[in-house]
Amino acid sequence: MAGLFIDIFLEYFFRVLVHGLNLVGSRKWPSANATSLSADCPLATYGCAVATVYYEYAADGEKYGDTFSVPFLSRKTGEDYAALFTKGVQFKVRVKPGQPATSIALWGPSAL
């Protein structure tokens, strides 16, 4: 059981680290407004709880869709986070220059 608990923390910290590195790498990318389509936090069979937000945004006159996932140590917290992204909620994303189909969503309340 202790191994499972450690696995949850390891996955959580790995996901946070990867997203942080992506944010640093995209800090000079232009931002765009994104609109949420839906969000969920399904029951995880292993690892940490992960809320997934599905969204769309416009770049270079075209519409694109993407997702971002946010890890949580508690499923309840993940469900509460997903509930913030009801259909139509707007938030900021960064769009990769020259590759507008690639975006990085900004996490947290400041993104809303």
C-alpha positions as CSV (number, residue, x, y, z in Angstrom):
1,M,0.0,0.0,0.0
2,A,2.9,2.4,0.7
3,G,4.2,1.8,-2.8
4,L,0.9,2.9,-4.2
5,F,0.9,6.1,-2.1
6,I,4.5,6.9,-3.3
7,D,3.4,6.2,-6.9
8,I,0.6,8.8,-6.6
9,F,3.1,11.5,-5.4
10,L,5.6,10.6,-8.0
11,E,3.1,10.9,-10.9
12,Y,1.7,14.1,-9.4
13,F,5.2,15.8,-9.1
14,F,6.3,14.5,-12.5
15,R,3.2,16.0,-14.2
16,V,3.7,19.3,-12.4
17,L,7.4,19.4,-13.4
18,V,6.7,18.6,-17.1
19,H,4.0,21.3,-17.2
20,G,6.3,23.8,-15.6
21,L,9.0,23.1,-18.1
22,N,6.5,23.5,-20.9
23,L,5.5,26.9,-19.5
24,V,9.1,28.0,-19.3
25,G,9.7,26.9,-22.9
26,S,6.6,28.7,-24.1
27,R,7.0,31.9,-22.2
28,K,7.6,33.9,-25.4
29,W,4.8,32.4,-27.4
30,P,1.8,34.7,-28.1
31,S,-1.3,34.1,-26.0
32,A,-4.8,33.5,-27.2
33,N,-8.2,33.3,-25.6
34,A,-9.5,29.7,-25.3
35,T,-13.0,28.6,-24.6
36,S,-13.8,25.4,-22.6
37,L,-16.0,22.8,-24.2
38,S,-16.1,20.4,-21.2
39,A,-14.0,19.0,-18.4
40,D,-13.9,15.9,-16.3
41,C,-12.0,14.1,-13.6
42,P,-12.6,10.3,-14.1
43,L,-11.8,7.8,-11.4
44,A,-8.1,6.8,-11.7
45,T,-7.3,3.1,-11.4
46,Y,-3.7,4.0,-10.5
47,G,-1.7,7.1,-9.9
48,C,-3.0,10.5,-9.1
49,A,-6.3,12.0,-10.0
50,V,-6.2,14.0,-13.3
51,A,-8.7,16.6,-14.4
52,T,-8.9,17.1,-18.2
53,V,-10.2,20.2,-19.9
54,Y,-11.2,20.2,-23.5
55,Y,-11.1,23.5,-25.2
56,E,-10.9,25.4,-28.5
57,Y,-9.1,28.6,-29.6
58,A,-8.5,30.6,-32.7
59,A,-5.1,31.3,-34.2
60,D,-4.2,32.6,-37.6
61,G,-7.9,32.8,-38.5
62,E,-8.4,29.1,-37.9
63,K,-10.1,27.2,-35.1
64,Y,-8.2,24.6,-33.2
65,G,-9.0,22.2,-30.4
66,D,-6.8,20.8,-27.6
67,T,-6.9,19.5,-24.1
68,F,-4.9,20.0,-20.9
69,S,-4.6,17.8,-17.9
70,V,-4.0,18.9,-14.3
71,P,-2.9,16.4,-11.6
72,F,-4.4,16.3,-8.1
73,L,-3.6,14.3,-5.0
74,S,-7.3,14.1,-4.2
75,R,-10.1,13.2,-6.7
76,K,-12.5,15.6,-5.0
77,T,-10.1,18.5,-5.6
78,G,-9.8,17.4,-9.3
79,E,-13.6,17.3,-9.6
80,D,-13.9,20.7,-8.1
81,Y,-11.3,22.1,-10.6
82,A,-13.0,20.4,-13.5
83,A,-16.3,22.0,-12.4
84,L,-14.8,25.5,-12.9
85,F,-14.5,24.8,-16.7
86,T,-18.1,24.6,-17.7
87,K,-18.9,25.0,-21.4
88,G,-18.0,28.6,-22.5
89,V,-15.6,29.5,-19.8
90,Q,-12.7,31.5,-21.2
91,F,-9.0,31.3,-20.2
92,K,-5.6,32.0,-21.7
93,V,-3.4,29.6,-23.7
94,R,0.0,30.2,-25.4
95,V,0.1,29.3,-29.1
96,K,3.3,28.0,-30.7
97,P,4.5,30.4,-33.5
98,G,4.4,28.7,-36.9
99,Q,2.5,25.7,-35.4
100,P,-0.8,27.1,-34.3
101,A,-2.3,23.7,-33.6
102,T,0.1,23.5,-30.6
103,S,-0.9,25.3,-27.5
104,I,0.0,25.3,-23.8
105,A,-2.8,26.1,-21.3
106,L,-2.1,28.2,-18.3
107,W,-3.2,26.4,-15.1
108,G,-4.7,28.0,-12.0
109,P,-7.2,30.7,-11.2
110,S,-5.1,33.3,-13.0
111,A,-5.8,31.5,-16.3
112,L,-9.6,32.1,-16.0
